[in-house]
């Protein structure tokens, strides 16, 4: 794999030469180590931003609704416009990183993301906000795969790379977890607009750091051609399916308003698979799924992501709509969960050496399921300790434990010329699983409340969503136990 940063110790080993020793070797080694961690820091900062924006708007949704007159479905699309564009174009972003260069795509994606954040923060109409969120997702789709390929290229395979991936996973998970706190502070202290505008100075700072620290790298054998038809079909298919699921809240599962987009989306996805099977340079080579580690890890990512992403949404709206927390209080209440997801991600490499990546992934799903089951016992007069703190820690610790081994298993199996593609696939599975999971669980909750708006009715709906999430995570644990490879070098 071509190194993203010029780290001689890495590149010399890959070329079959041992680094020279002699005067100044220790200083050179220290400089290489510093630069490697600077590269990792830049990659993790980019990942933090794109994941943060999946969840940072949650606590600001009531304020957005009041200010811009958004409907309930419109509020869901503040989230889904971002996540669907993010997930749908991420395969294209991953392939672009392989072809055109990881640094170039990192900078391009971050630039688009930052500009769209400015547009969203200045939006005066609901449609302007939704459009900006979609463009944000497009920028994130280009940026996110580059972050993981930059990291895996800078660190040689083995325990060091596993630790680096754990850091990346922890930072990404921390971004999702910190969204509630960051959004609460900004919404209470300033306005909902600042949950988007804060990305402008932050993005500019990361851009400057990336220009200074990152050096270009790409797959030598990659041809300069992108599968645009494939990208359009997969994005359109996923978006239309998600729209159909959202429609069930108002129309039900058997109405034409639901069935037409669901069937249309499935047809688009089928057309995508047909195109990928026939094109010479597919966006997603179907042969990748014959690699057990890749297919199993992505399936695990999608199912676990479908539950864990929705957790932040439901915990936030439960705290505000039922327990009466302010946006800031809701964000503060989720800090322990934020810390537990980071702890789980950092603990995973240690456990992987002891019991193997597959067992750690399964353990993470089961720990998360225990937290979801506990949370499903929530009541309208719940306390912080019993209905937020305890279950939140378990749910997010489990998510952190599962993500690191799944990302490590998938990327360890990637050929050098497909590192960006596999990285994009991992991110796509997690993000699209989250988007569809949120749509499904929101529909489940709405069906249970029967449009009731009182604390008891809302709690019953949220509780059913968490019970459904429990089942999803149990399925994920079984799926990973039987599908993931038993032996791994990660």
Steps between C-alpha positions, in 0.01 A plus 500: 500500500644837404576708806302820524761675707864458409598288795829335397478222754171391351586537133841334536349199670239467229772510235685221674787710641586551861549860616861604524656541842764745606542847645176690517283190457321555832424863416379400153282231655350750743428740213333222301291403800394861556403541137309171499294608799444841341359319195281285725382811685401674176315189377319461832405869506332462161317189616391677819340781299300281264370274777429794730265645241293183495392565861577863583167621359291267719462736796447795263206340316226662714657843445534435126136399483387819673723730297451349154154345535613144426257208524572181693609327180705807411686465828589141417634616166731748671672181615431279199601752231848493651529131576358378168725723290786406731441127465392499137804681360758352735591215267567759232705701747704195595576414139587864426755491783665194341508659154559871550688498829406483865623846594324660203170335585541576870541870422221505240254322727582719798467813286152402375395396850612832649331712231172306535514548878513875444202483263298289747575734787373796297186323366176701511264229372460133581590388148824700515601320818418158351694580181801615701488184711499290182808681366664461841443127467659501156811671636510256790475209255816616326679580826421198719655217291817706458539525877521122545725441198734778613525329837551144372758622246699684767523205742625151407274201546505343845433611858604860428241532225235338719571761769482777240167366371377484860591868538316579175196301614507664844522848352221423253283353772588793722385734224159336496489497877618859542236626260240526773723704730638725227155554353350571842763755597481683167119495481456628855782755493459629144245341265439185300688659208828461684480121498584541129698823502751359751627276220626801305793605724562138601505383139735783403740400778501133397547601135810701593641211703434253218677720245805512727517143624354275232686395187336350196448131446290289265475145372751467214294249309173690522362635173359850478137409458207526739181299480255792506195294389563264789529788747175658380310171511613397849441848645159532336400152606598550863335843514172377351487198731558724802227736376259210469572391857442853628166510316370214713454741790225686315368245250575156646682207340234404245427844350618589150693795643714245684511205262587699186821655637598176675465296182658776291798517733547123490489509120769770494718291732447194280603710198809606694600138558444424132719793394773399745499143368548615139720809507876462457585735784213473749449734790454197725656181360263226610793260538593691818207336673654158437761599760343383821659767720376779272143374459459396862647821640280718281188305588589537867565873457164553331290318760680641806496847343125480445450481876782714641435802276132508593595482869628859500184630338262325740702574812510868409129536423409294810707729721346815352143400411430275800737591783495872416875548458630806318727439197806566718379267775430228245851535362657491847293194592658305213862578590550168685375316190745703292786393723391136503502471120856635494601262779346205317686589180833525681443181699421300187864452378598358839214252493569415135845373596347285772185354343514599132324761289188292433427441868556866587252607232243252630563610859446862400164422339384308808608775741313749283193274496504490880499880507217522249297250699554700817404823323178341371374496862496883500204681657352847468627588849841340453812610685838594357675203662256230386377625163796688357831436679506122548349383172680773304839381624427139404358588157795713398771285658364216290508712185860597567603138557339386175625770261876455536520126419253536212698786341827316558374174347366670188799724428757229572356302209521788249739494205716819474306627201167453678577641843288810444215294359492262798528794741208665323303177516554473877383858553208450259377193685510674836344825381233351275411253770455798730281690253272204430502399867388847606221496241379155608521562874335843466215329316477236772486768768241707312278195445503429873417857606216529244588872463475557875710786628479449876799375704350154555414444133840622384679281754311192386604569142864559590504185717373288210773647279763394754351150527524474122860619519570225755384242250713653224813476712432139596465424128827686439677290765380174344583619150855597596560182699420277204621724214825664610820297451620311804867584450638850439836667493358831624 
